[in-house]
């Protein structure tokens, strides 16, 4: 454990806090403190000292917090430039972090702006491997999360789909029509598979089509004008025998048919 602690603390010693690298320094600090189980020191206010008659467990918890606070505070001061040390040497670890966040919030805001701009403007050119392109965009998304600016809902997926080159238009169309819901790593895998299929098919675009659900009948499209020609004449034939005693629709007398109509003669 001691060797691991020394190894991780070297992350902070290699590049001290100098005023322009706060985000990187703070990220490394959290990694070290998480490994040492002391991250709570920079996240929680200094607790009040227990009363003299408080339970032993409360007194032990308070003592541990004080000891860890001193240890973390010394670590932070030791990994700062001298000018920044002077500004924070009389503060405890929690107060140091709050003050540094306030000072360097402008730096974080600028980094969020630049990362967001790069993400929204990122476009894939023809011939670029889709894996490299998507991984690059996923890196921007992860950076924004670390800067406390996570992209919500399907926005990261939509941005990646919109950034793809023209050869992926059929894939994007199919993805949107079928309302496919995938994580970014799963989307990356699907795009790599589609790219591989395109190469096997001679660089032709691949469109995955979902079979329509219905009664199982196939509908054939007609060639030409689209009009259907009837085979033979559809003639309405009367059912049963025709009564000769029926009345003429013209004179209202019985027995008049087409071949002899005395009422019209």
Phi, psi and omega in degrees: 000320181297319180295320178296320179297315179298319181296316181289323180295338177295339176300320181282326183287333182292324182222100182286159177295121186236005178105341179238000183236030185301317184298316178293316180297316181294323178297316179293322178299316180296323178298314180297313183291327177295320179293328181270001182060039181234013183297333182299336184297323182269359182250342185242144175297156178294124183287158175287147179290132181297154178293164183299328181263014180291156178301152181301322181298321179293321179293321179293321179295319179295317180297319179297318179299317180296317180296314179294325180297317178295316181299312181292320179299317178294320178299316181295314180296323181291342181250027176243153170295158187302320181295320179288327176302314183299327181286339188235004187294339180259013180253153172275171188303314182298317180294323178301311183297317180298319180292318180294321178298319180294320181294316189258015177299324178299322178295318179295320180297318179296319180293323177297319180297313182294321180292317179298318179299315180296321181294313183289335182265356184290125179228142180270130177266153179301136179097343178284133177301131184295329179298313180297321181294313183292320178299322177298315181291323177298326177297319177298317181298316180293323178297317179296325177296318179293335179269018180060038178222065182287143176273130188263163174055225186266010185302313179302318179296316180298319180296319179294315180297320180290338184273351185289157180288170185299331182294345180262008181301316177299322178298314181296319179299312180297320181298316182285321181297317183274001177050051181287134181245109183225153172285167181298317176299323178292321176298319178302315179297319179296319181292322177296320178295317179298319179297318178297319179295323179296321180292321179292330184266019178074038177066017176277147180292143180253131177236115179278124183246128178271132181295138180286142178270131180191214183270006177089355181279143179267139179250118182264136178273135180281148178266144178102225186286344180091358180274144182262130179266135180278139177269107181082174181261136177273106184252131177280118180254136180290147178268131178084179182280152180267127181281130178279355180269008179293155183273145178290135182287349184264311184250354176070024175253156183277152170088007179266125180231178188303320185286339178215113180237082181299336182290344181256353183277000000 
